[in-house]
C-alpha cells in the first residue's frame, strides 16, 4: 500500500518541484515569483521527496525480487526498511551539515 501511495505523492511532488523551478528561473521580480522560488528551496519538501524516492525505489526492487521467485518476503521487507532508513539517515546528515549550516 505504501508503494502505491508514495508513487502518487512522487508524481505530485515532482510536478510541484518542476513548476516552482520554472519560477526560480524567471527573471521577473514580482512577489509571486519570489514566493514560488522560495517554495522550490523548501527543505521539508526536498526531504520528503528524497524519502519517498528512496523507499519507493526500494519497495519497487522488493516487488521485482518477489516476482522473480524469492520466497523470503518478510526478510526482504526488513532489508528494504533497514537500507532505506540508513540511506535516508545519510542523506539527512549531509543535508543538515553541508547544505543547511
C-alpha positions as CSV (number, residue, x, y, z in Angstrom):
1,X,0.0,0.0,0.0
2,X,2.8,2.4,0.8
3,X,4.4,1.8,-2.6
4,X,1.2,2.9,-4.3
5,X,0.7,6.0,-2.1
6,X,4.3,7.0,-2.4
7,X,4.1,6.7,-6.2
8,X,1.1,9.1,-6.4
9,X,2.8,11.5,-3.9
10,X,6.0,11.4,-6.0
11,X,4.1,12.4,-9.1
12,X,2.6,15.4,-7.4
13,X,5.8,16.5,-5.7
14,X,7.8,16.2,-8.9
15,X,5.2,18.3,-10.7
16,X,5.4,20.8,-7.8
17,X,9.2,20.9,-8.0
18,X,9.2,21.4,-11.8
19,X,6.7,24.2,-11.6
20,X,8.5,26.0,-8.8
21,X,11.7,25.5,-10.6
22,X,10.4,27.5,-13.6
23,X,9.5,30.3,-11.2
24,X,13.0,30.2,-9.8
25,X,14.5,30.6,-13.3
26,X,12.3,33.5,-14.1
27,X,13.8,37.0,-14.4
28,X,10.6,38.7,-13.2
29,X,10.9,40.3,-9.7
30,X,7.3,40.0,-8.7
31,X,6.2,38.8,-5.3
32,X,4.5,35.7,-6.7
33,X,7.7,34.6,-8.5
34,X,9.8,35.2,-5.4
35,X,7.5,33.2,-3.1
36,X,7.3,30.3,-5.6
37,X,11.0,30.3,-5.9
38,X,11.3,30.1,-2.1
39,X,9.0,27.1,-2.1
40,X,11.4,25.4,-4.5
41,X,14.1,25.6,-1.9
42,X,11.9,24.4,0.9
43,X,13.9,21.9,2.9
44,X,10.8,19.9,4.1
45,X,9.6,19.3,0.6
46,X,13.0,18.3,-0.6
47,X,13.5,15.9,2.3
48,X,10.0,14.4,1.7
49,X,10.9,14.0,-2.0
50,X,14.1,12.1,-1.2
51,X,12.4,10.0,1.5
52,X,9.7,8.9,-0.9
53,X,12.2,8.4,-3.7
54,X,14.3,6.1,-1.6
55,X,11.5,4.0,-0.2
56,X,9.5,3.8,-3.4
57,X,12.6,2.6,-5.3
58,X,13.4,0.0,-2.6
59,X,9.9,-1.3,-2.5
60,X,9.9,-1.5,-6.3
61,X,13.1,-3.5,-6.1
62,X,11.5,-5.7,-3.5
63,X,8.4,-6.3,-5.7
64,X,10.7,-7.3,-8.6
65,X,12.6,-9.7,-6.5
66,X,9.4,-11.3,-5.2
67,X,8.1,-11.6,-8.8
68,X,11.3,-13.3,-9.8
69,X,10.6,-16.0,-7.2
70,X,12.3,-15.0,-4.0
71,X,10.4,-16.7,-1.1
72,X,11.6,-14.6,1.9
73,X,9.1,-11.8,1.7
74,X,9.4,-10.8,5.4
75,X,13.2,-10.7,5.2
76,X,13.1,-8.6,2.1
77,X,10.7,-6.2,3.8
78,X,13.1,-5.7,6.7
79,X,16.2,-5.4,4.5
80,X,14.4,-2.7,2.4
81,X,13.3,-0.8,5.5
82,X,16.8,-1.0,7.1
83,X,18.5,0.0,3.9
84,X,16.0,2.8,3.3
85,X,16.4,4.1,6.8
86,X,20.2,4.0,6.5
87,X,20.2,5.8,3.2
88,X,17.8,8.5,4.4
89,X,19.9,9.0,7.6
90,X,23.0,9.5,5.5
91,X,21.1,12.0,3.3
92,X,19.8,13.9,6.4
93,X,23.3,14.0,7.8
94,X,24.7,15.6,4.7
95,X,21.7,17.8,4.2
96,X,21.8,19.2,7.7
97,X,25.6,19.6,7.9
98,X,26.7,20.5,4.5
99,X,23.8,22.1,2.7
100,X,21.9,23.8,5.5
101,X,24.5,25.0,8.0
